[in-house]
Amino acid sequence: MPSDYLPIAVLTFFAVGAAVSIVGIGHLLGPRKKNPRKGQPYESGMVPYGPGRRRVPVHFYLIAVLFILFDIEIVFMLPWAVVLRDLGLFGLIEMVIFVLVLAVGLIYAWKKGALEWE
C-alpha cells in the first residue's frame, strides 16, 4: 500500500525542489543595486494622491460577488451541456430549476439596485 504513494512523493519532492531552486537562483543572480526610482510610488503612470488606504464602497464588493456567482453558473452549465443527451428530460428539468433559482437571485439584486452604477 505505501508503494502506491511513491509517485506522489516523488512528484512532491521534485515540485518543492524546483520551487526552491527557482527562488534561490533568482535571489543569487538578481539585481542588487538600489534605485531611487524603484522606491517611488507608482500607480498607472501617475503620482498617487490621497492616502493609500481609502474606504471603498461596498458596492464594488457586491458587483464582484455577483460576477463570481454568475461565473460559477457558467462552470456548472458547460458540463451539463456536454452530457445533455445522456441526461434526458430529467437533466433538462434540473437545469431549468437551477437557472430559475439563479434568475430569482438576479432579479432580487436588480430590484434592490445592486446593479446600478453610480
C-alpha positions in Angstrom: 0.0 0.0 0.0 2.7 2.6 0.8 4.2 1.9 -2.6 1.1 3.4 -4.2 2.1 6.8 -2.7 5.7 6.7 -4.1 4.8 8.5 -7.3 3.1 11.3 -5.3 6.1 11.6 -3.0 8.5 11.8 -6.0 6.3 14.4 -7.7 6.1 16.4 -4.4 9.9 16.2 -4.0 10.5 17.5 -7.5 7.9 20.3 -7.2 9.4 21.6 -3.9 12.9 21.2 -5.3 12.0 23.1 -8.4 10.3 25.9 -6.4 13.3 26.3 -4.0 15.8 26.2 -6.9 14.0 28.9 -8.9 13.7 31.2 -5.9 17.3 30.6 -4.9 18.6 31.2 -8.4 16.6 34.4 -8.6 18.0 35.6 -5.3 21.6 34.8 -6.3 21.5 36.2 -9.8 19.0 39.0 -9.4 19.9 42.7 -9.4 21.1 44.1 -6.1 21.5 47.8 -6.8 19.1 50.1 -5.0 17.5 52.6 -7.4 15.7 55.7 -6.1 13.1 55.4 -8.8 12.1 51.9 -7.5 11.3 53.4 -4.1 8.8 55.9 -5.6 5.1 55.2 -5.5 3.7 54.1 -8.9 0.2 53.7 -9.9 -0.9 53.6 -13.6 2.0 56.0 -14.5 0.6 58.8 -12.3 1.7 60.0 -8.9 -0.9 58.9 -6.5 -2.8 61.4 -4.4 -4.5 61.0 -1.1 -4.0 58.2 1.4 -3.1 54.8 0.3 -5.9 53.2 2.4 -9.2 54.8 1.4 -12.6 53.3 2.1 -14.0 51.5 -0.8 -17.8 51.5 -1.2 -19.5 48.1 -0.5 -21.0 48.4 -4.0 -17.7 47.3 -5.6 -17.6 44.1 -3.5 -21.3 43.4 -4.3 -20.6 43.6 -8.1 -17.5 41.4 -7.7 -19.5 38.7 -5.8 -22.3 38.8 -8.4 -19.7 38.4 -11.1 -18.2 35.4 -9.4 -21.7 33.9 -8.8 -22.6 34.0 -12.5 -19.1 32.8 -13.5 -19.7 29.7 -11.4 -23.1 29.3 -13.0 -21.3 29.0 -16.4 -18.9 26.5 -14.9 -21.8 24.3 -14.0 -23.6 24.8 -17.3 -20.8 23.7 -19.5 -20.5 20.1 -18.4 -24.3 19.8 -18.3 -24.4 21.0 -22.0 -21.9 18.4 -22.9 -23.9 15.4 -21.5 -27.4 16.8 -22.1 -28.4 14.0 -24.4 -27.4 11.3 -21.9 -29.3 13.0 -19.1 -32.5 13.3 -21.0 -35.6 15.1 -19.7 -34.6 14.8 -16.0 -31.3 16.7 -16.7 -33.2 19.4 -18.6 -35.7 19.9 -15.8 -32.9 20.0 -13.2 -31.0 22.7 -15.2 -34.2 24.7 -15.7 -34.7 24.7 -11.9 -31.0 25.7 -11.4 -31.4 28.6 -13.8 -34.7 29.7 -12.3 -33.1 29.9 -8.8 -30.2 32.0 -10.2 -32.7 34.2 -12.1 -34.6 34.8 -8.9 -31.4 35.9 -7.3 -30.5 38.2 -10.2 -34.0 39.8 -10.2 -33.7 40.4 -6.5 -30.3 42.1 -6.9 -31.7 44.1 -9.8 -34.7 45.3 -7.9 -32.6 46.2 -4.9 -30.4 48.4 -7.2 -27.3 46.3 -6.8 -26.5 46.5 -10.5 -26.8 50.3 -10.7 -23.5 52.0 -11.3 -23.4 55.5 -9.7 
